[in-house]
C-alpha cells in the first residue's frame, strides 16, 4: 500500500525579483512592482508531501512531528523573517522567483528523509491565488 502524507508549514519572507544582468528598466518591464529596490514580502504556505508504505508496527508512513521538525530545521528556520535574496545561502546568486525557491526547498529537504520515505511534492503558496508545485527532476 502506497500512501501520501502532507505537512503544512508557514513562513514570512521578503524578496525582490531582479536579474542583475539586466538594466533597471528591463527589470521593471519584466517584473513590475516585484522588482522594487526596497523589496516586498509574502506570507508563504508550504506543503510538503511524502510517500511510501506505512510501517506495519506503527501504522505511520513517518511520524508527522518528526517531519515537522525536519521541515523547520532545514527549511522554515532558514527562510522565516528573512530576505530571500540576501539572507538565505541556498538562494545566493539565483533569481528569487517562487519557481526557483520551490526547487531549492526540495533539494534542501531531500537528503534528510529516512529510507523508505520519498519526497513526492513541494507546493509553495506565495499568495492565496499563486502557488508552484515541484515533483522532482
N, C-alpha and C positions, 0 to 999 in steps of 0.2 A: 504494500500500500504506500503510495506516494502522497504526501500532504504538503501544503504550503502554509507558512506561518508568517504573518506580517506584524511588525512592531512599528508604531508611530512615535516619532520624536519631534522636537521643535527647537528652533534656534532663531535668533535675530542677528542680522549682519548687514553691513554696508558694502557697497561696491560701486564701481562705475564701469561702463563698457567703453573701451578705448583701445584702439590699435596704435601702438607707438610709432609704427612706420608710416602712418597717415598724418595729414595735416589736421589741424583743429577743425577746419571747415568740412573736410571729408568725414571725420568722426561725428561731427554734429549732424551731417546729412544722413549718415547710416544709422547712428544710434539715438539721435534726437536728445531728449531730456536725460536719457540714461548715460550720456557722455558728460554730464555735469561735472566740472572740475572739483566741486565740493561734495561729490558722492551722493548716493541716495541709499535708502535702506529697505529691507523686506523682513517680514515675519514668515520665515520658512517652515513648512511642514515636510518632514522627511519620513518616508515609508520604506522600510527595509523588509523585503520578502525573502525568506529562506525556504528551501525544500529538502525533503528527504523522507525516510521511513521513521515512524515513531519507535522509540525504544520499547520493547515488549515489557520491560520491568517497570517503567515509569509512565508509559503512555505518551510521553513527550517526544516531539521532534528535537527540541532544545529548550532548556529552561529559559523562559522569557525574561526573568530577572537578569540572567547572565547575558542574554542577547542585548538587553538594555544597557548593561554595564559596558559591553564591548563597543556599542554604538557611541555611548557617552565618552568613553576614554579615547577612542580613535577618530571620532568624527565631531560630535557636538562640542566637546571641550575645546577642540581646535578652531571651531567656527563661531561659536556663540559670542555675541557682542564684539565681533572683530570686524576689521576692514579686510575683506577677502582679497583685495588687490595687494595689500601691504603686510598684513599680519599672519598670513597662512602660508607656510613654506610649500605645501604641495600645490598651491596656485601660482607660485612665483613664475614669472615670465610667460604666463598664459592669459589670453583674453578671458576676462572673468564673466563669461556667459553662464547661464544655468546649464546649458548643454555640457560645457567643459567641467563645471562643478560636479554634476552628477557622475560623470565619467571618473573623476578623481576620487569621489567618495567611494565608488565601487572598489577601486584599486587600493584604497586605504584600508577598507574593511576586509576584503577577501582573504588576506593571509592569516587573519585571526580567527577564522571559523574552524571548529573542530572537524575531524574526519567524520564522514557520513552526513555532513550538513553542507549543502550547496547554496550559494547566493543565486537567487532567481531574478530579483528585480530591485533596483533602486529607483524610487519615484520621489521627485522633489517638486513641491508646490512653491513657486515664487510668489504668486498671488492666488486668490481663490479661483481665478479663471485661467491661470497659466501654470502648467507643470510639464516636466520632462520625465520620461521613463527610460531606463537603460537596462538591458538584459545581458550584457557582456559582449565580448568581441565576437 
